Amino acid sequence: MKKKQPTKSALRENEGVSNQEATSKDAILQLKKKRLEQPSAATLLKGILNRNTAALSQGITLIESHSPTHKEKAHTLIQSCLEHQKPSIRIGITGVPGVGKSTFIEALGTYLTELGLEVAVLAVDPTSTLSKGSILGDKTRMDTLVKNPKAFIRPSAAGDALGGVARHTRETITLCEAAGYDVILIETVGVGQSETAVHSMVDFFLLLKLAGAGDELQGIKRGIIEMADAIIINKADGNNLTAAKLAKVEFNRALHLYPAKASNWIPKVLLCSALENKGIDDAWTLISDYVDHANKDGYFIKKRQEQNTFWLLQSIENQLKDQFFQDEVIAKELKTQMALITANKRSPFAAAEYLLTLHKTRT
């Protein structure tokens, strides 16, 4: 049987489909190529100053990069943003997993945008010590706020940084302030790590607690209470309202046991239901009162100056650490020392001293 030959119209149609597929593939390749192109620091700065969230996200990605080739551009961008920083209120929010941090932040952020304020949320997710991965699900949990044109949400991985914040959160704040955000909310991972890092980069430190789950007893710990400028008992609704009121009494008693703060501010305890949007206005009023109080005697500016000194020393420590581990000779010798330690032929302390001495002779 003779095989039927395609008609001319069918050939033209097939050719048209092939051309469309080729054009589509070229478009995809061009798009991928464009995404791989790194804009200059000047281009990113212009976008950030114009409140372009894509440019802001790209800038944050740049400063979070571990690539040595990105460092110089990141430093240039940060320095440029420092010259354009606008006044803001930095609020640190911490609490154990399940306390409702994301729900509270969405409620507070939405309330602030209704007041006409621009809000940036820097949410930090814990990083797995095994896979080194993070879920970065805060945008999903804040589905209403993420659609708000007056809000910017940036989830980041904590990585190996202690203190419940990402290593470059401090620099990210600088970029957000250059973009003109009025309030910057920093959510920590809240997994029991030292909260010193976030406390040293915010103006107001807010501790969220739960009631009715034994948390009021766990919460009365000297370190975290001393740092808190306010305690808010979340999920104070329904059957949990009575327990929340009792917890408020307990926390108020605990606060009287601690010495006065350098700011002479007396921390308050509030009840809140982020789910039912109750107590959010009271929380913002309290934060505003604190800012007014801290500005009266110059403590607000003094605290930021002290924080800058802290981050100077922290940056030196981070850069020395990077230089040490990026040294190829050190990396090779580190494996040798680890093998000796495993074989019980050298103590970890002696190995560390040897490696540090070796690094010193190379710098």
C-alpha positions in Angstrom: 0.0 0.0 0.0 1.4 3.4 -1.0 2.1 5.7 1.9 0.1 8.9 1.8 2.2 12.0 1.4 1.5 15.1 3.5 -0.2 18.0 1.7 1.5 21.3 1.2 -0.8 23.0 3.8 0.1 20.3 6.3 3.8 20.8 5.7 3.4 24.6 6.2 1.4 24.0 9.4 4.1 21.7 10.8 6.8 24.2 9.8 4.9 26.9 11.6 4.6 24.7 14.8 8.4 24.0 14.6 9.1 27.7 14.3 6.9 28.5 17.3 8.7 25.9 19.4 12.1 27.2 18.4 11.0 30.8 19.2 9.6 29.6 22.6 12.8 27.8 23.4 14.9 30.9 22.4 12.7 33.0 24.7 13.2 30.7 27.6 16.9 30.6 27.1 17.0 34.4 26.9 15.0 34.6 30.1 17.3 32.2 31.9 20.3 34.1 30.6 18.8 37.4 31.8 18.2 35.9 35.3 21.8 34.9 35.5 23.0 38.4 34.7 24.0 40.2 37.8 23.0 43.9 37.9 25.6 46.4 39.0 25.6 47.8 42.5 24.5 51.2 41.1 21.5 49.6 39.3 20.5 47.8 42.4 20.8 51.0 44.5 18.6 52.9 42.1 15.9 50.2 42.2 16.1 50.0 46.0 15.7 53.8 46.4 12.7 53.6 44.0 11.1 50.9 46.2 11.5 48.2 43.6 11.0 45.0 45.6 12.7 42.9 42.9 15.8 45.1 43.2 15.6 44.9 47.0 15.3 41.1 46.9 18.3 40.9 44.5 20.3 43.1 46.8 19.6 40.9 49.8 20.5 37.8 47.8 23.7 39.5 46.8 24.8 40.2 50.4 23.7 36.7 51.5 25.9 35.1 48.8 28.9 33.1 49.9 30.7 33.7 46.6 34.0 35.7 47.0 33.3 37.4 43.7 30.1 39.0 45.1 31.7 40.4 48.2 33.1 43.6 46.7 29.8 44.4 45.0 27.9 43.7 48.2 30.1 46.0 50.2 29.6 48.8 47.6 25.9 48.4 47.8 25.7 48.4 51.6 27.9 51.5 51.8 25.8 53.3 49.2 22.6 52.3 51.1 24.1 53.6 54.4 24.1 57.1 52.8 20.4 56.8 52.0 19.1 55.3 55.3 15.8 56.7 56.4 14.4 56.7 60.0 12.8 53.4 61.0 11.7 51.4 64.0 13.3 48.0 64.3 11.3 45.5 66.2 12.6 42.0 67.2 10.0 39.3 67.8 10.8 36.0 69.4 9.0 33.1 71.0 9.0 29.3 71.0 7.6 27.5 67.9 3.9 27.4 68.0 3.4 30.6 69.9 2.0 32.2 66.8 4.8 34.5 65.7 3.8 34.5 62.0 0.1 35.1 62.7 1.0 37.9 65.1 3.4 39.5 62.6 0.8 39.4 59.9 -1.8 41.0 62.1 0.6 43.7 63.3 2.0 44.3 59.8 -1.5 44.6 58.4 -2.5 47.0 61.2 0.5 49.2 60.5 -0.1 49.4 56.8 -3.7 50.5 57.6 -2.1 53.4 59.5 -0.2 54.3 56.4 3.2 52.9 57.4 5.4 50.8 55.1 6.5 47.5 56.7 9.4 45.1 56.0 9.3 41.7 57.5 12.6 39.8 57.8 11.6 36.2 58.8 14.4 33.8 59.7 13.8 30.0 59.4 16.0 27.4 61.1 18.5 25.5 59.0 18.8 21.7 59.2 22.2 20.7 60.6 22.0 17.6 58.4 20.7 18.6 55.0 21.6 22.4 55.4 18.1 23.2 54.0 15.3 25.5 55.2 11.6 25.5 54.4 11.3 29.3 54.2 7.6 29.0 54.6 6.8 32.4 56.2 5.4 33.8 53.0 2.9 31.0 52.9 1.9 31.6 56.5 1.5 35.3 55.9 -0.6 34.9 52.8 -2.6 38.2 53.4 0.4 40.4 54.2 2.4 39.1 51.3 -0.2 40.5 48.9 -0.1 43.9 50.6 1.6 46.5 48.4 2.9 48.4 51.5 4.6 45.3 52.9 7.8 43.4 52.0 8.5 39.9 53.3 11.9 38.3 53.0 12.4 34.8 54.4 16.0 33.8 55.0 17.8 30.8 56.3 19.6 31.0 59.7 22.4 28.9 58.3 25.2 28.4 60.9 24.5 31.8 62.6 23.6 31.7 66.3 21.1 34.0 67.9 18.1 33.0 65.9 18.8 35.3 63.0 20.5 35.0 59.6 24.1 36.1 59.4 23.4 39.1 57.1 20.2 40.3 58.8 22.0 43.4 60.0 23.0 44.4 56.5 19.5 43.5 55.2 18.1 46.1 57.6 20.3 48.7 56.0 18.9 47.9 52.6 15.3 48.0 53.9 15.9 51.4 55.5 17.4 52.8 52.3 14.2 51.6 50.6 12.3 53.8 53.1 10.4 51.2 55.1 9.0 52.8 58.3 8.9 49.6 60.5 11.1 46.6 60.2 9.9 43.4 61.9 12.5 40.8 62.6 11.2 37.3 63.4 13.7 34.9 65.0 13.7 31.2 64.7 12.8 30.8 68.4 14.3 27.4 69.0 16.1 28.1 72.2 19.3 29.7 70.7 20.8 32.8 72.3 18.7 35.8 71.5 21.6 38.2 71.9 22.1 38.7 68.2 18.6 39.9 67.4 18.5 42.0 70.6 21.6 43.8 69.4 20.1 44.9 66.1 16.6 46.1 67.2 15.1 49.1 69.0 12.3 47.1 70.7 12.5 43.5 71.7 9.2 41.7 72.0 8.7 38.3 73.6 5.6 36.3 72.7 4.5 33.7 75.2 1.7 31.1 75.6 -0.5 30.3 78.6 -2.0 27.1 79.6 0.9 24.9 78.4 3.3 25.3 81.3 5.0 28.0 79.3 4.5 30.7 82.0 7.0 28.8 84.2 9.4 28.1 81.4 9.3 31.7 80.4 10.5 33.0 83.8 14.2 32.8 82.9 16.6 35.6 83.6 18.3 36.1 80.2 15.3 36.3 78.0 13.2 38.3 80.4 16.0 40.9 81.0 16.2 41.5 77.3 12.4 41.8 76.7 10.9 45.3 76.4 7.5 43.7 76.5 5.8 40.4 76.9 2.7 39.6 74.9 0.7 36.5 75.8 -0.7 35.4 72.5 -3.7 33.1 71.8 -5.6 34.8 74.7 -9.0 33.8 73.4 -11.7 31.2 73.9 -11.1 28.7 76.6 -7.5 29.9 76.9 -8.5 33.4 78.0 -8.6 32.6 81.7 -5.2 30.9 81.7 -3.8 33.9 79.7 -5.0 36.3 82.4 -3.4 34.2 85.1 -0.1 34.0 83.2 -0.2 37.8 82.9 -0.2 38.1 86.6 2.7 35.7 87.0 4.8 37.4 84.4 4.1 40.8 86.0 5.4 39.4 89.3 8.5 38.1 87.6 9.3 41.4 86.0 9.5 43.1 89.4 12.3 40.8 90.3 14.7 42.1 87.7 16.8 45.3 87.8 15.9 48.4 86.0 16.8 48.7 82.4 19.4 51.2 81.1 16.6 53.0 79.3 14.6 53.3 82.6 11.7 51.6 80.7 9.5 49.4 82.7 8.5 46.3 80.5 4.8 45.6 80.3 2.7 42.4 79.8 -0.2 42.4 77.4 -2.8 40.0 76.2 -3.3 39.4 72.6 -5.2 37.2 70.1 -3.5 37.5 66.7 -6.0 35.1 65.3 -9.0 37.2 66.3 -7.0 40.5 65.8 -7.4 41.6 69.4 -4.8 43.5 71.3 -2.8 44.4 68.2 -3.5 48.1 68.5 -2.4 48.0 72.2 0.8 46.3 71.2 1.6 49.1 68.7 0.7 51.8 71.3 3.1 50.2 73.7 5.9 50.2 71.1 5.2 53.8 70.2 5.3 54.8 73.9 8.7 53.1 74.3 10.1 54.9 71.2 8.9 58.3 72.7 10.4 57.3 76.1 13.8 56.3 74.6 14.0 59.4 72.4 13.4 61.8 75.3 16.8 61.3 76.9 18.7 60.2 73.8 18.8 56.5 74.7 17.3 55.6 71.3 20.4 56.9 69.4 22.8 55.8 72.1 21.6 52.2 71.8 22.0 52.2 68.1 25.5 53.5 68.4 26.3 50.7 70.9 24.8 48.2 68.5 27.0 49.5 65.6 30.1 48.9 67.8 28.9 45.4 68.5 28.4 44.6 64.8 31.8 46.0 64.0 33.4 43.4 66.3 31.0 40.7 65.0 31.9 41.5 61.4 35.6 41.3 62.2 35.0 37.9 63.8 33.0 36.7 60.8 35.6 37.9 58.2 38.4 36.3 60.1 36.5 33.0 60.2 35.8 33.2 56.5 39.5 33.9 55.7 40.5 31.0 57.8 38.2 28.4 56.2 38.7 29.6 52.7 42.4 29.1 52.9 43.2 26.1 50.7 46.2 25.1 52.7 44.2 25.3 55.9 41.4 23.3 54.4 43.8 20.5 53.4 45.6 20.5 56.8 42.2 20.6 58.6 41.4 17.1 57.2 44.7 15.8 58.4 44.2 17.2 61.9 40.7 15.7 62.0 42.1 12.3 61.1 44.6 12.6 63.9 41.9 13.5 66.3 39.7 10.6 65.2 42.7 8.3 65.8 43.2 9.8 69.3 46.7 10.9 68.3 46.1 14.6 68.9 43.7 16.6 71.1 41.2 19.1 69.5 42.8 21.9 71.4 46.3 21.1 70.1 45.0 20.8 66.6 43.2 24.1 66.8 46.4 25.8 68.1 48.5 24.3 65.3 46.0 25.4 62.6 45.7 28.9 63.9 49.5 29.2 64.1 49.8 27.9 60.5 47.2 30.4 59.4 49.0 33.3 61.2 52.2 32.5 59.3 50.3 32.7 56.0 48.7 36.1 56.5 
